[in-house]
Amino acid sequence: MAYRSRAQGIAGMIGMVGLLVLIVGSLALPFVPIARAAITDVSISNFAFVQSSVTISPGDSVRWTNNDGVTHTVTSNTGAWTPLTLAAGESGTIPFANAGTYAYHCSIHPSMTGTVVVTATGVPEFSSGLFVVVGLLTMMVALMFVRRRRA
């Protein structure tokens, strides 16, 4: 009997911890900033990438707009993306998921070069959703523990 009572006490404590984690996660939901992917613009003008180097965050994109009267490309030096071919007045966008430095050029006019630097944020984004999931899982474990001990 003492073992069963002690086991139920432990299960109750586990359940309370799960409930506390669930409440903290739920309360934090409205205050968690949601990162939005940004788009950084690069102009192609006078046979140059204006803003020859841009710095963005993982998940952001770069949009190139050809303001010249001739066709240009945006071609990765390492093949990291499918080249964009932009006629006069056209735009093209490339998303960057991973941190790193991406050099590129115009394959038609090789003297045109640029760089996209994708910097790691350094601090992982907080997700209160994780608290909710951990809280629910902890409470489920406590309930299974209590049911097993009653049998």
N, CA, C and O atoms as a GROMACS GRO file, in nm:
protein
  604
    1MET      N    1   0.081  -0.118   0.000
    1MET     CA    2   0.000   0.000   0.000
    1MET      C    3   0.086   0.125   0.000
    1MET      O    4   0.057   0.220  -0.073
    2ALA      N    5   0.192   0.126   0.081
    2ALA     CA    6   0.277   0.245   0.089
    2ALA      C    7   0.343   0.271  -0.046
    2ALA      O    8   0.360   0.386  -0.086
    3TYR      N    9   0.380   0.162  -0.116
    3TYR     CA   10   0.441   0.178  -0.248
    3TYR      C   11   0.343   0.243  -0.345
    3TYR      O   12   0.380   0.335  -0.420
    4ARG      N   13   0.219   0.196  -0.344
    4ARG     CA   14   0.117   0.250  -0.435
    4ARG      C   15   0.092   0.398  -0.403
    4ARG      O   16   0.078   0.479  -0.495
    5SER      N   17   0.085   0.435  -0.277
    5SER     CA   18   0.061   0.573  -0.238
    5SER      C   19   0.178   0.662  -0.281
    5SER      O   20   0.158   0.773  -0.329
    6ARG      N   21   0.298   0.612  -0.263
    6ARG     CA   22   0.418   0.688  -0.303
    6ARG      C   23   0.420   0.705  -0.455
    6ARG      O   24   0.451   0.813  -0.505
    7ALA      N   25   0.386   0.600  -0.528
    7ALA     CA   26   0.384   0.607  -0.674
    7ALA      C   27   0.280   0.706  -0.722
    7ALA      O   28   0.303   0.782  -0.816
    8GLN      N   29   0.164   0.707  -0.655
    8GLN     CA   30   0.061   0.804  -0.694
    8GLN      C   31   0.106   0.946  -0.662
    8GLN      O   32   0.074   1.038  -0.737
    9GLY      N   33   0.179   0.964  -0.554
    9GLY     CA   34   0.232   1.097  -0.520
    9GLY      C   35   0.332   1.145  -0.625
    9GLY      O   36   0.330   1.262  -0.664
   10ILE      N   37   0.417   1.055  -0.670
   10ILE     CA   38   0.514   1.090  -0.775
   10ILE      C   39   0.442   1.123  -0.904
   10ILE      O   40   0.475   1.221  -0.971
   11ALA      N   41   0.343   1.043  -0.940
   11ALA     CA   42   0.266   1.068  -1.061
   11ALA      C   43   0.195   1.202  -1.052
   11ALA      O   44   0.186   1.275  -1.151
   12GLY      N   45   0.143   1.235  -0.934
   12GLY     CA   46   0.077   1.364  -0.914
   12GLY      C   47   0.174   1.479  -0.933
   12GLY      O   48   0.138   1.581  -0.992
   13MET      N   49   0.296   1.463  -0.883
   13MET     CA   50   0.397   1.568  -0.899
   13MET      C   51   0.435   1.584  -1.046
   13MET      O   52   0.450   1.696  -1.096
   14ILE      N   53   0.450   1.473  -1.115
   14ILE     CA   54   0.481   1.479  -1.259
   14ILE      C   55   0.368   1.550  -1.333
   14ILE      O   56   0.393   1.633  -1.420
   15GLY      N   57   0.245   1.517  -1.299
   15GLY     CA   58   0.130   1.581  -1.361
   15GLY      C   59   0.126   1.730  -1.335
   15GLY      O   60   0.094   1.808  -1.424
   16MET      N   61   0.159   1.770  -1.211
   16MET     CA   62   0.160   1.913  -1.177
   16MET      C   63   0.270   1.986  -1.255
   16MET      O   64   0.249   2.099  -1.301
   17VAL      N   65   0.386   1.925  -1.270
   17VAL     CA   66   0.494   1.985  -1.350
   17VAL      C   67   0.448   2.001  -1.494
   17VAL      O   68   0.470   2.106  -1.556
   18GLY      N   69   0.384   1.898  -1.548
   18GLY     CA   70   0.332   1.906  -1.684
   18GLY      C   71   0.231   2.017  -1.699
   18GLY      O   72   0.232   2.090  -1.798
   19LEU      N   73   0.142   2.031  -1.600
   19LEU     CA   74   0.041   2.137  -1.604
   19LEU      C   75   0.107   2.274  -1.597
   19LEU      O   76   0.067   2.365  -1.670
   20LEU      N   77   0.206   2.289  -1.513
   20LEU     CA   78   0.278   2.416  -1.501
   20LEU      C   79   0.347   2.452  -1.632
   20LEU      O   80   0.340   2.567  -1.677
   21VAL      N   81   0.414   2.355  -1.695
   21VAL     CA   82   0.480   2.378  -1.823
   21VAL      C   83   0.377   2.416  -1.929
   21VAL      O   84   0.401   2.506  -2.010
   22LEU      N   85   0.264   2.349  -1.929
   22LEU     CA   86   0.157   2.379  -2.024
   22LEU      C   87   0.105   2.521  -2.004
   22LEU      O   88   0.084   2.592  -2.102
   23ILE      N   89   0.085   2.562  -1.881
   23ILE     CA   90   0.036   2.698  -1.853
   23ILE      C   91   0.138   2.802  -1.895
   23ILE      O   92   0.101   2.901  -1.959
   24VAL      N   93   0.265   2.782  -1.861
   24VAL     CA   94   0.369   2.878  -1.900
   24VAL      C   95   0.375   2.891  -2.052
   24VAL      O   96   0.384   3.002  -2.104
   25GLY      N   97   0.371   2.780  -2.122
   25GLY     CA   98   0.375   2.783  -2.268
   25GLY      C   99   0.254   2.854  -2.326
   25GLY      O  100   0.267   2.929  -2.422
   26SER      N  101   0.138   2.830  -2.269
   26SER     CA  102   0.016   2.894  -2.320
   26SER      C  103   0.017   3.044  -2.294
   26SER      O  104  -0.026   3.122  -2.380
   27LEU      N  105   0.064   3.085  -2.178
   27LEU     CA  106   0.070   3.227  -2.147
   27LEU      C  107   0.172   3.301  -2.233
   27LEU      O  108   0.154   3.418  -2.265
   28ALA      N  109   0.277   3.232  -2.271
   28ALA     CA  110   0.383   3.296  -2.350
   28ALA      C  111   0.346   3.309  -2.498
   28ALA      O  112   0.407   3.390  -2.569
   29LEU      N  113   0.248   3.233  -2.545
   29LEU     CA  114   0.214   3.235  -2.688
   29LEU      C  115   0.188   3.374  -2.744
   29LEU      O  116   0.241   3.406  -2.851
   30PRO      N  117   0.110   3.462  -2.677
   30PRO     CA  118   0.084   3.592  -2.737
   30PRO      C  119   0.206   3.683  -2.741
   30PRO      O  120   0.206   3.782  -2.815
   31PHE      N  121   0.310   3.652  -2.663
   31PHE     CA  122   0.425   3.740  -2.652
   31PHE      C  123   0.544   3.698  -2.736
   31PHE      O  124   0.645   3.768  -2.740
   32VAL      N  125   0.533   3.584  -2.802
   32VAL     CA  126   0.645   3.534  -2.881
   32VAL      C  127   0.645   3.602  -3.017
   32VAL      O  128   0.548   3.593  -3.092
   33PRO      N  129   0.756   3.671  -3.050
   33PRO     CA  130   0.761   3.734  -3.182
   33PRO      C  131   0.772   3.628  -3.291
   33PRO      O  132   0.844   3.529  -3.276
   34ILE      N  133   0.699   3.649  -3.398
   34ILE     CA  134   0.704   3.556  -3.510
   34ILE      C  135   0.795   3.617  -3.615
   34ILE      O  136   0.768   3.726  -3.667
   35ALA      N  137   0.903   3.547  -3.647
   35ALA     CA  138   0.997   3.597  -3.746
   35ALA      C  139   0.934   3.589  -3.885
   35ALA      O  140   0.882   3.485  -3.925
   36ARG      N  141   0.940   3.696  -3.954
   36ARG     CA  142   0.890   3.702  -4.091
   36ARG      C  143   1.009   3.707  -4.184
   36ARG      O  144   1.107   3.778  -4.159
   37ALA      N  145   1.001   3.631  -4.291
   37ALA     CA  146   1.108   3.633  -4.391
   37ALA      C  147   1.109   3.770  -4.459
   37ALA      O  148   1.004   3.823  -4.497
   38ALA      N  149   1.226   3.826  -4.473
   38ALA     CA  150   1.241   3.958  -4.536
   38ALA      C  151   1.292   3.940  -4.679
   38ALA      O  152   1.351   3.838  -4.713
   39ILE      N  153   1.268   4.041  -4.760
   39ILE     CA  154   1.321   4.043  -4.896
   39ILE      C  155   1.411   4.166  -4.908
   39ILE      O  156   1.370   4.278  -4.880
   40THR      N  157   1.534   4.142  -4.949
   40THR     CA  158   1.630   4.250  -4.972
   40THR      C  159   1.643   4.271  -5.122
   40THR      O  160   1.662   4.176  -5.197
   41ASP      N  161   1.633   4.396  -5.164
   41ASP     CA  162   1.639   4.428  -5.307
   41ASP      C  163   1.780   4.465  -5.351
   41ASP      O  164   1.851   4.539  -5.282
   42VAL      N  165   1.818   4.413  -5.466
   42VAL     CA  166   1.943   4.449  -5.533
   42VAL      C  167   1.905   4.495  -5.674
   42VAL      O  168   1.834   4.426  -5.746
   43SER      N  169   1.954   4.612  -5.710
   43SER     CA  170   1.926   4.667  -5.842
   43SER      C  171   2.041   4.632  -5.936
   43SER      O  172   2.158   4.635  -5.897
   44ILE      N  173   2.007   4.600  -6.059
   44ILE     CA  174   2.109   4.583  -6.163
   44ILE      C  175   2.101   4.708  -6.249
   44ILE      O  176   2.002   4.732  -6.319
   45SER      N  177   2.207   4.788  -6.242
   45SER     CA  178   2.205   4.917  -6.309
   45SER      C  179   2.346   4.953  -6.356
   45SER      O  180   2.443   4.934  -6.282
   46ASN      N  181   2.356   5.004  -6.478
   46ASN     CA  182   2.487   5.043  -6.535
   46ASN      C  183   2.589   4.930  -6.528
   46ASN      O  184   2.705   4.952  -6.494
   47PHE      N  185   2.544   4.808  -6.560
   47PHE     CA  186   2.630   4.690  -6.564
   47PHE      C  187   2.698   4.664  -6.428
   47PHE      O  188   2.816   4.630  -6.420
   48ALA      N  189   2.619   4.680  -6.323
   48ALA     CA  190   2.668   4.652  -6.187
   48ALA      C  191   2.551   4.609  -6.099
   48ALA      O  192   2.437   4.648  -6.121
   49PHE      N  193   2.584   4.527  -5.998
   49PHE     CA  194   2.486   4.494  -5.895
   49PHE      C  195   2.497   4.603  -5.790
   49PHE      O  196   2.597   4.613  -5.719
   50VAL      N  197   2.394   4.685  -5.780
   50VAL     CA  198   2.397   4.796  -5.686
   50VAL      C  199   2.351   4.743  -5.552
   50VAL      O  200   2.241   4.690  -5.536
   51GLN      N  201   2.438   4.757  -5.458
   51GLN     CA  202   2.450   4.684  -5.333
   51GLN      C  203   2.517   4.553  -5.372
   51GLN      O  204   2.455   4.447  -5.376
   52SER      N  205   2.644   4.563  -5.401
   52SER     CA  206   2.716   4.444  -5.446
   52SER      C  207   2.728   4.340  -5.336
   52SER      O  208   2.754   4.223  -5.365
   53SER      N  209   2.711   4.381  -5.210
   53SER     CA  210   2.712   4.286  -5.100
   53SER      C  211   2.594   4.317  -5.009
   53SER      O  212   2.575   4.430  -4.966
   54VAL      N  213   2.515   4.215  -4.981
   54VAL     CA  214   2.401   4.229  -4.890
   54VAL      C  215   2.413   4.125  -4.780
   54VAL      O  216   2.465   4.016  -4.802
   55THR      N  217   2.364   4.161  -4.662
   55THR     CA  218   2.365   4.069  -4.548
   55THR      C  219   2.221   4.046  -4.506
   55THR      O  220   2.145   4.140  -4.484
   56ILE      N  221   2.184   3.918  -4.495
   56ILE     CA  222   2.048   3.879  -4.461
   56ILE      C  223   2.051   3.769  -4.355
   56ILE      O  224   2.158   3.722  -4.318
   57SER      N  225   1.935   3.730  -4.308
   57SER     CA  226   1.921   3.622  -4.211
   57SER      C  227   1.873   3.495  -4.280
   57SER      O  228   1.813   3.503  -4.387
   58PRO      N  229   1.898   3.378  -4.221
   58PRO     CA  230   1.845   3.255  -4.279
   58PRO      C  231   1.693   3.265  -4.296
   58PRO      O  232   1.623   3.312  -4.207
   59GLY      N  233   1.644   3.220  -4.411
   59GLY     CA  234   1.503   3.225  -4.441
   59GLY      C  235   1.463   3.348  -4.521
   59GLY      O  236   1.354   3.353  -4.577
   60ASP      N  237   1.552   3.448  -4.527
   60ASP     CA  238   1.524   3.568  -4.606
   60ASP      C  239   1.554   3.542  -4.753
   60ASP      O  240   1.614   3.441  -4.789
   61SER      N  241   1.511   3.635  -4.838
   61SER     CA  242   1.532   3.624  -4.982
   61SER      C  243   1.596   3.751  -5.035
   61SER      O  244   1.589   3.857  -4.972
   62VAL      N  245   1.658   3.738  -5.151
   62VAL     CA  246   1.711   3.854  -5.223
   62VAL      C  247   1.637   3.861  -5.356
   62VAL      O  248   1.620   3.761  -5.426
   63ARG      N  249   1.592   3.984  -5.389
   63ARG     CA  250   1.523   4.007  -5.516
   63ARG      C  251   1.610   4.100  -5.601
   63ARG      O  252   1.641   4.212  -5.561
   64TRP      N  253   1.649   4.050  -5.720
   64TRP     CA  254   1.727   4.129  -5.814
   64TRP      C  255   1.632   4.187  -5.919
   64TRP      O  256   1.546   4.116  -5.970
   65THR      N  257   1.648   4.315  -5.951
   65THR     CA  258   1.568   4.380  -6.054
   65THR      C  259   1.662   4.440  -6.158
   65THR      O  260   1.750   4.519  -6.125
   66ASN      N  261   1.641   4.399  -6.284
   66ASN     CA  262   1.726   4.445  -6.394
   66ASN      C  263   1.675   4.580  -6.445
   66ASN      O  264   1.572   4.587  -6.512
   67ASN      N  265   1.748   4.685  -6.412
   67ASN     CA  266   1.713   4.820  -6.457
   67ASN      C  267   1.796   4.863  -6.578
   67ASN      O  268   1.789   4.979  -6.620
   68ASP      N  269   1.874   4.771  -6.633
   68ASP     CA  270   1.950   4.800  -6.755
   68ASP      C  271   1.866   4.766  -6.878
   68ASP      O  272   1.760   4.703  -6.866
   69GLY      N  273   1.912   4.808  -6.993
   69GLY     CA  274   1.841   4.781  -7.117
   69GLY      C  275   1.880   4.650  -7.182
   69GLY      O  276   1.835   4.620  -7.293
   70VAL      N  277   1.965   4.571  -7.115
   70VAL     CA  278   2.010   4.443  -7.170
   70VAL      C  279   1.987   4.332  -7.068
   70VAL      O  280   1.964   4.359  -6.950
   71THR      N  281   1.993   4.208  -7.114
   71THR     CA  282   1.973   4.092  -7.028
   71THR      C  283   2.096   4.068  -6.940
   71THR      O  284   2.210   4.083  -6.984
   72HIS      N  285   2.070   4.030  -6.814
   72HIS     CA  286   2.176   3.993  -6.720
   72HIS      C  287   2.135   3.862  -6.652
   72HIS      O  288   2.019   3.821  -6.657
   73THR      N  289   2.233   3.798  -6.590
   73THR     CA  290   2.203   3.678  -6.509
   73THR      C  291   2.248   3.702  -6.366
   73THR      O  292   2.330   3.789  -6.338
   74VAL      N  293   2.192   3.622  -6.277
   74VAL     CA  294   2.239   3.614  -6.138
   74VAL      C  295   2.277   3.468  -6.120
   74VAL      O  296   2.192   3.382  -6.100
   75THR      N  297   2.408   3.443  -6.128
   75THR     CA  298   2.460   3.307  -6.132
   75THR      C  299   2.551   3.282  -6.013
   75THR      O  300   2.648   3.355  -5.992
   76SER      N  301   2.521   3.179  -5.936
   76SER     CA  302   2.605   3.142  -5.821
   76SER      C  303   2.742   3.095  -5.870
   76SER      O  304   2.751   3.022  -5.968
   77ASN      N  305   2.847   3.137  -5.801
   77ASN     CA  306   2.983   3.091  -5.835
   77ASN      C  307   3.001   2.943  -5.805
   77ASN      O  308   3.090   2.878  -5.861
   78THR      N  309   2.918   2.888  -5.718
   78THR     CA  310   2.933   2.749  -5.676
   78THR      C  311   2.816   2.660  -5.719
   78THR      O  312   2.813   2.542  -5.684
   79GLY      N  313   2.722   2.715  -5.793
   79GLY     CA  314   2.605   2.637  -5.834
   79GLY      C  315   2.503   2.620  -5.723
   79GLY      O  316   2.423   2.526  -5.727
   80ALA      N  317   2.504   2.708  -5.625
   80ALA     CA  318   2.412   2.697  -5.510
   80ALA      C  319   2.266   2.715  -5.549
   80ALA      O  320   2.177   2.671  -5.476
   81TRP      N  321   2.239   2.780  -5.662
   81TRP     CA  322   2.102   2.799  -5.708
   81TRP      C  323   2.098   2.798  -5.860
   81TRP      O  324   2.200   2.817  -5.926
   82THR      N  325   1.981   2.776  -5.914
   82THR     CA  326   1.960   2.781  -6.058
   82THR      C  327   1.972   2.927  -6.101
   82THR      O  328   1.907   3.014  -6.043
   83PRO      N  329   2.055   2.955  -6.201
   83PRO     CA  330   2.075   3.095  -6.242
   83PRO      C  331   1.944   3.164  -6.283
   83PRO      O  332   1.857   3.104  -6.346
   84LEU      N  333   1.934   3.291  -6.246
   84LEU     CA  334   1.824   3.374  -6.292
   84LEU      C  335   1.868   3.444  -6.419
   84LEU      O  336   1.978   3.498  -6.424
   85THR      N  337   1.786   3.444  -6.521
   85THR     CA  338   1.811   3.522  -6.642
   85THR      C  339   1.705   3.630  -6.646
   85THR      O  340   1.586   3.601  -6.655
   86LEU      N  341   1.750   3.756  -6.638
   86LEU     CA  342   1.657   3.868  -6.627
   86LEU      C  343   1.670   3.961  -6.746
   86LEU      O  344   1.773   4.025  -6.766
   87ALA      N  345   1.563   3.968  -6.824
   87ALA     CA  346   1.557   4.066  -6.934
   87ALA      C  347   1.535   4.204  -6.872
   87ALA      O  348   1.506   4.215  -6.753
   88ALA      N  349   1.548   4.307  -6.953
   88ALA     CA  350   1.529   4.444  -6.906
   88ALA      C  351   1.393   4.457  -6.837
   88ALA      O  352   1.290   4.419  -6.892
   89GLY      N  353   1.395   4.512  -6.715
   89GLY     CA  354   1.272   4.533  -6.640
   89GLY      C  355   1.224   4.416  -6.558
   89GLY      O  356   1.130   4.431  -6.480
   90GLU      N  357   1.284   4.300  -6.572
   90GLU     CA  358   1.240   4.181  -6.498
   90GLU      C  359   1.306   4.173  -6.360
   90GLU      O  360   1.413   4.230  -6.336
   91SER      N  361   1.240   4.099  -6.272
   91SER     CA  362   1.293   4.073  -6.138
   91SER      C  363   1.293   3.923  -6.112
   91SER      O  364   1.216   3.848  -6.173
   92GLY      N  365   1.379   3.881  -6.022
   92GLY     CA  366   1.384   3.742  -5.979
   92GLY      C  367   1.426   3.735  -5.834
   92GLY      O  368   1.505   3.817  -5.788
   93THR      N  369   1.373   3.637  -5.763
   93THR     CA  370   1.398   3.625  -5.619
   93THR      C  371   1.455   3.488  -5.588
   93THR      O  372   1.413   3.387  -5.645
   94ILE      N  373   1.552   3.485  -5.495
   94ILE     CA  374   1.611   3.359  -5.449
   94ILE      C  375   1.607   3.358  -5.296
   94ILE      O  376   1.655   3.453  -5.233
   95PRO      N  377   1.550   3.253  -5.236
   95PRO     CA  378   1.551   3.240  -5.089
   95PRO      C  379   1.682   3.175  -5.043
   95PRO      O  380   1.741   3.093  -5.113
   96PHE      N  381   1.727   3.214  -4.924
   96PHE     CA  382   1.849   3.160  -4.866
   96PHE      C  383   1.816   3.101  -4.730
   96PHE      O  384   1.784   3.173  -4.635
   97ALA      N  385   1.824   2.968  -4.720
   97ALA     CA  386   1.786   2.899  -4.596
   97ALA      C  387   1.903   2.884  -4.499
   97ALA      O  388   1.882   2.884  -4.378
   98ASN      N  389   2.024   2.873  -4.551
   98ASN     CA  390   2.138   2.839  -4.466
   98ASN      C  391   2.239   2.952  -4.457
   98ASN      O  392   2.261   3.025  -4.553
   99ALA      N  393   2.301   2.964  -4.338
   99ALA     CA  394   2.406   3.063  -4.318
   99ALA      C  395   2.524   3.033  -4.411
   99ALA      O  396   2.553   2.918  -4.441
  100GLY      N  397   2.589   3.138  -4.454
  100GLY     CA  398   2.706   3.123  -4.540
  100GLY      C  399   2.726   3.246  -4.626
  100GLY      O  400   2.648   3.342  -4.620
  101THR      N  401   2.832   3.243  -4.704
  101THR     CA  402   2.862   3.353  -4.797
  101THR      C  403   2.846   3.299  -4.938
  101THR      O  404   2.909   3.200  -4.974
  102TYR      N  405   2.763   3.364  -5.016
  102TYR     CA  406   2.729   3.319  -5.151
  102TYR      C  407   2.774   3.423  -5.252
  102TYR      O  408   2.713   3.530  -5.265
  103ALA      N  409   2.881   3.393  -5.324
  103ALA     CA  410   2.929   3.483  -5.428
  103ALA      C  411   2.855   3.452  -5.558
  103ALA      O  412   2.823   3.337  -5.587
  104TYR      N  413   2.830   3.558  -5.636
  104TYR     CA  414   2.760   3.539  -5.763
  104TYR      C  415   2.813   3.637  -5.867
  104TYR      O  416   2.889   3.728  -5.836
  105HIS      N  417   2.770   3.616  -5.990
  105HIS     CA  418   2.815   3.699  -6.102
  105HIS      C  419   2.711   3.696  -6.214
  105HIS      O  420   2.615   3.619  -6.209
  106CYS      N  421   2.730   3.781  -6.312
  106CYS     CA  422   2.650   3.777  -6.434
  106CYS      C  423   2.730   3.696  -6.535
  106CYS      O  424   2.842   3.734  -6.570
  107SER      N  425   2.674   3.586  -6.582
  107SER     CA  426   2.749   3.501  -6.675
  107SER      C  427   2.766   3.565  -6.812
  107SER      O  428   2.852   3.524  -6.889
  108ILE      N  429   2.684   3.666  -6.844
  108ILE     CA  430   2.697   3.737  -6.972
  108ILE      C  431   2.803   3.846  -6.962
  108ILE      O  432   2.875   3.873  -7.058
  109HIS      N  433   2.813   3.907  -6.844
  109HIS     CA  434   2.908   4.016  -6.819
  109HIS      C  435   2.987   3.980  -6.692
  109HIS      O  436   2.952   4.027  -6.584
  110PRO      N  437   3.092   3.898  -6.703
  110PRO     CA  438   3.161   3.842  -6.586
  110PRO      C  439   3.222   3.945  -6.490
  110PRO      O  440   3.255   3.912  -6.376
  111SER      N  441   3.238   4.070  -6.536
  111SER     CA  442   3.292   4.170  -6.444
  111SER      C  443   3.189   4.212  -6.338
  111SER      O  444   3.223   4.278  -6.240
  112MET      N  445   3.063   4.176  -6.360
  112MET     CA  446   2.957   4.206  -6.262
  112MET      C  447   2.956   4.097  -6.156
  112MET      O  448   2.928   3.981  -6.185
  113THR      N  449   2.987   4.135  -6.032
  113THR     CA  450   2.994   4.038  -5.922
  113THR      C  451   2.921   4.092  -5.799
  113THR      O  452   2.901   4.213  -5.784
  114GLY      N  453   2.884   4.002  -5.714
  114GLY     CA  454   2.821   4.039  -5.589
  114GLY      C  455   2.829   3.927  -5.488
  114GLY      O  456   2.874   3.817  -5.518
  115THR      N  457   2.784   3.957  -5.366
  115THR     CA  458   2.790   3.860  -5.258
  115THR      C  459   2.665   3.872  -5.171
  115THR      O  460   2.619   3.981  -5.139
  116VAL      N  461   2.612   3.757  -5.133
  116VAL     CA  462   2.505   3.751  -5.034
  116VAL      C  463   2.563   3.683  -4.911
  116VAL      O  464   2.612   3.571  -4.919
  117VAL      N  465   2.557   3.753  -4.797
  117VAL     CA  466   2.606   3.696  -4.671
  117VAL      C  467   2.483   3.664  -4.586
  117VAL      O  468   2.404   3.753  -4.552
  118VAL      N  469   2.468   3.537  -4.551
  118VAL     CA  470   2.357   3.493  -4.467
  118VAL      C  471   2.416   3.463  -4.330
  118VAL      O  472   2.491   3.367  -4.313
  119THR      N  473   2.378   3.547  -4.232
  119THR     CA  474   2.436   3.533  -4.098
  119THR      C  475   2.344   3.451  -4.009
  119THR      O  476   2.223   3.468  -4.011
  120ALA      N  477   2.406   3.363  -3.931
  120ALA     CA  478   2.329   3.286  -3.833
  120ALA      C  479   2.288   3.380  -3.722
  120ALA      O  480   2.363   3.471  -3.686
  121THR      N  481   2.169   3.360  -3.668
  121THR     CA  482   2.118   3.450  -3.564
  121THR      C  483   2.191   3.434  -3.433
  121THR      O  484   2.190   3.525  -3.351
  122GLY      N  485   2.256   3.320  -3.410
  122GLY     CA  486   2.331   3.300  -3.287
  122GLY      C  487   2.244   3.248  -3.173
  122GLY      O  488   2.290   3.165  -3.095
  123VAL      N  489   2.121   3.294  -3.163
  123VAL     CA  490   2.030   3.251  -3.057
  123VAL      C  491   1.911   3.184  -3.123
  123VAL      O  492   1.840   3.247  -3.202
  124PRO      N  493   1.888   3.057  -3.093
  124PRO     CA  494   1.772   2.993  -3.154
  124PRO      C  495   1.644   3.064  -3.111
  124PRO      O  496   1.634   3.114  -2.999
  125GLU      N  497   1.548   3.067  -3.200
  125GLU     CA  498   1.422   3.134  -3.168
  125GLU      C  499   1.346   3.053  -3.065
  125GLU      O  500   1.338   2.931  -3.072
  126PHE      N  501   1.289   3.124  -2.968
  126PHE     CA  502   1.210   3.064  -2.863
  126PHE      C  503   1.075   3.022  -2.918
  126PHE      O  504   1.012   3.096  -2.994
  127SER      N  505   1.033   2.907  -2.882
  127SER     CA  506   0.901   2.863  -2.926
  127SER      C  507   0.820   2.817  -2.807
  127SER      O  508   0.850   2.714  -2.746
  128SER      N  509   0.717   2.894  -2.773
  128SER     CA  510   0.633   2.854  -2.661
  128SER      C  511   0.553   2.729  -2.695
  128SER      O  512   0.505   2.660  -2.606
  129GLY      N  513   0.540   2.700  -2.825
  129GLY     CA  514   0.473   2.578  -2.866
  129GLY      C  515   0.541   2.455  -2.808
  129GLY      O  516   0.476   2.355  -2.778
  130LEU      N  517   0.674   2.464  -2.792
  130LEU     CA  518   0.750   2.355  -2.733
  130LEU      C  519   0.705   2.332  -2.589
  130LEU      O  520   0.692   2.218  -2.545
  131PHE      N  521   0.681   2.442  -2.515
  131PHE     CA  522   0.632   2.428  -2.378
  131PHE      C  523   0.498   2.356  -2.375
  131PHE      O  524   0.476   2.269  -2.290
  132VAL      N  525   0.411   2.390  -2.466
  132VAL     CA  526   0.279   2.328  -2.471
  132VAL      C  527   0.293   2.178  -2.497
  132VAL      O  528   0.228   2.097  -2.430
  133VAL      N  529   0.375   2.141  -2.593
  133VAL     CA  530   0.394   2.000  -2.627
  133VAL      C  531   0.456   1.924  -2.510
  133VAL      O  532   0.410   1.816  -2.476
  134VAL      N  533   0.560   1.981  -2.448
  134VAL     CA  534   0.625   1.914  -2.335
  134VAL      C  535   0.527   1.900  -2.219
  134VAL      O  536   0.524   1.796  -2.153
  135GLY      N  537   0.448   2.004  -2.194
  135GLY     CA  538   0.350   1.997  -2.087
  135GLY      C  539   0.248   1.887  -2.109
  135GLY      O  540   0.218   1.809  -2.018
  136LEU      N  541   0.196   1.880  -2.231
  136LEU     CA  542   0.098   1.775  -2.262
  136LEU      C  543   0.159   1.636  -2.250
  136LEU      O  544   0.097   1.545  -2.195
  137LEU      N  545   0.281   1.618  -2.301
  137LEU     CA  546   0.346   1.488  -2.293
  137LEU      C  547   0.372   1.448  -2.148
  137LEU      O  548   0.353   1.332  -2.111
  138THR      N  549   0.415   1.544  -2.066
  138THR     CA  550   0.441   1.514  -1.925
  138THR      C  551   0.313   1.472  -1.854
  138THR      O  552   0.314   1.377  -1.775
  139MET      N  553   0.205   1.541  -1.882
  139MET     CA  554   0.077   1.504  -1.820
  139MET      C  555   0.032   1.365  -1.867
  139MET      O  556  -0.023   1.289  -1.788
  140MET      N  557   0.053   1.332  -1.994
  140MET     CA  558   0.015   1.200  -2.044
  140MET      C  559   0.095   1.091  -1.975
  140MET      O  560   0.041   0.986  -1.940
  141VAL      N  561   0.226   1.116  -1.955
  141VAL     CA  562   0.310   1.017  -1.885
  141VAL      C  563   0.259   0.997  -1.743
  141VAL      O  564   0.252   0.885  -1.694
  142ALA      N  565   0.223   1.106  -1.677
  142ALA     CA  566   0.173   1.095  -1.539
  142ALA      C  567   0.044   1.014  -1.536
  142ALA      O  568   0.027   0.929  -1.448
  143LEU      N  569  -0.046   1.039  -1.630
  143LEU     CA  570  -0.172   0.963  -1.632
  143LEU      C  571  -0.148   0.815  -1.658
  143LEU      O  572  -0.211   0.729  -1.596
  144MET      N  573  -0.057   0.784  -1.750
  144MET     CA  574  -0.025   0.643  -1.777
  144MET      C  575   0.036   0.578  -1.653
  144MET      O  576   0.008   0.462  -1.624
  145PHE      N  577   0.118   0.652  -1.580
  145PHE     CA  578   0.182   0.600  -1.460
  145PHE      C  579   0.077   0.568  -1.354
  145PHE      O  580   0.084   0.463  -1.290
  146VAL      N  581  -0.020   0.658  -1.336
  146VAL     CA  582  -0.126   0.637  -1.237
  146VAL      C  583  -0.212   0.517  -1.277
  146VAL      O  584  -0.243   0.433  -1.193
  147ARG      N  585  -0.250   0.508  -1.402
  147ARG     CA  586  -0.335   0.397  -1.448
  147ARG      C  587  -0.264   0.263  -1.432
  147ARG      O  588  -0.325   0.164  -1.392
  148ARG      N  589  -0.134   0.262  -1.463
  148ARG     CA  590  -0.058   0.136  -1.452
  148ARG      C  591  -0.053   0.091  -1.305
  148ARG      O  592  -0.064  -0.028  -1.276
  149ARG      N  593  -0.037   0.185  -1.213
  149ARG     CA  594  -0.025   0.151  -1.070
  149ARG      C  595  -0.158   0.108  -1.011
  149ARG      O  596  -0.161   0.033  -0.914
  150ARG      N  597  -0.268   0.154  -1.068
  150ARG     CA  598  -0.400   0.115  -1.016
  150ARG      C  599  -0.435  -0.027  -1.056
  150ARG      O  600  -0.511  -0.094  -0.986
  151ALA      N  601  -0.381  -0.074  -1.166
  151ALA     CA  602  -0.415  -0.207  -1.215
  151ALA      C  603  -0.354  -0.317  -1.131
  151ALA      O  604  -0.374  -0.435  -1.160
   0.00000   0.00000   0.00000
